[in-house]
């Protein structure tokens, strides 16, 4: 569930909060920073940190480029993070079936 969207001059973030934890996407449009973090508990394993680190730790997928910070780069990174979450969901998200 979308929990919060925050816009300000130094950067923006979108936060999703669910039964298993929180996922935050952060964008700094005036700089060169784009990142996504997650704090996930209740699955087989817990994780707190950058989704890029999760990708490196758990997959052999190459990280997408971060520059130039434009619509295409942001979309590529958001798709990448979604793929990482889908690939690791069985371990990281609580089993809500049953």
C-alpha positions as CSV (number, residue, x, y, z in Angstrom):
1,X,0.0,0.0,0.0
2,X,1.3,3.5,-0.9
3,X,2.0,5.1,2.5
4,X,3.5,8.5,1.7
5,X,4.8,10.7,-1.1
6,X,7.1,13.6,-0.1
7,X,8.4,16.3,-2.4
8,X,10.9,19.0,-1.5
9,X,13.7,20.9,-3.0
10,X,16.4,18.5,-1.9
11,X,14.8,15.3,-3.2
12,X,11.6,13.3,-3.3
13,X,10.6,10.0,-1.9
14,X,7.7,7.5,-2.3
15,X,7.2,5.1,0.6
16,X,5.2,1.9,0.4
17,X,4.3,0.2,3.7
18,X,2.9,-3.3,4.0
19,X,2.7,-6.2,6.4
20,X,6.3,-7.3,5.6
21,X,7.9,-3.9,5.9
22,X,8.7,-0.6,4.1
23,X,10.1,0.1,0.7
24,X,11.3,3.7,0.0
25,X,12.3,5.0,-3.4
26,X,14.3,8.2,-3.2
27,X,15.0,10.7,-6.0
28,X,17.3,13.8,-5.8
29,X,16.4,15.6,-9.1
30,X,18.9,18.4,-8.6
31,X,21.8,16.0,-7.9
32,X,23.0,12.7,-9.1
33,X,21.4,10.4,-6.5
34,X,18.7,7.8,-7.1
35,X,18.2,5.0,-4.6
36,X,15.7,2.5,-3.2
37,X,15.8,1.1,0.3
38,X,13.8,-1.6,2.0
39,X,13.3,-2.8,5.5
40,X,11.6,-6.1,5.3
41,X,10.8,-8.5,8.1
42,X,8.6,-11.5,8.7
43,X,9.8,-13.7,5.8
44,X,12.4,-16.5,5.9
45,X,15.1,-13.9,6.2
46,X,15.1,-10.2,7.1
47,X,16.7,-7.4,5.1
48,X,17.4,-3.7,5.7
49,X,19.3,-1.5,3.3
50,X,19.7,-0.5,-0.4
51,X,17.9,-2.6,-3.0
52,X,21.1,-2.3,-5.1
53,X,23.0,-4.1,-2.3
54,X,20.2,-6.8,-2.2
55,X,20.7,-7.3,-5.9
56,X,24.4,-7.7,-5.6
57,X,24.1,-10.0,-2.6
58,X,21.4,-12.2,-4.0
59,X,21.5,-12.1,-7.8
60,X,24.1,-12.0,-10.6
61,X,22.2,-9.1,-12.3
62,X,24.3,-6.1,-13.3
63,X,23.2,-2.8,-11.7
64,X,21.6,-0.3,-14.1
65,X,23.3,3.1,-14.8
66,X,22.5,6.0,-12.5
67,X,23.3,8.8,-14.8
68,X,22.1,10.9,-16.5
69,X,19.3,11.4,-14.0
70,X,16.4,11.6,-16.4
71,X,13.1,9.9,-16.9
72,X,14.6,7.0,-18.8
73,X,17.2,6.3,-16.1
74,X,14.7,6.6,-13.3
75,X,12.3,4.2,-15.1
76,X,15.1,1.7,-15.7
77,X,16.1,1.7,-12.0
78,X,12.5,1.4,-10.8
79,X,12.0,-1.6,-13.1
80,X,15.3,-3.1,-11.9
81,X,14.3,-2.7,-8.2
82,X,10.8,-4.3,-8.9
83,X,12.6,-7.3,-10.6
84,X,14.9,-7.6,-7.5
85,X,11.9,-7.6,-5.2
86,X,10.0,-10.2,-7.3
87,X,13.1,-12.4,-7.4
88,X,13.6,-12.3,-3.6
89,X,9.9,-12.0,-2.5
90,X,9.6,-15.7,-1.4
91,X,12.4,-15.2,1.2
92,X,11.7,-11.6,2.2
93,X,8.0,-11.3,2.4
94,X,5.8,-13.0,5.0
95,X,3.6,-15.9,3.8
96,X,0.1,-14.5,3.9
97,X,-1.6,-17.6,2.5
98,X,-3.5,-19.7,4.9
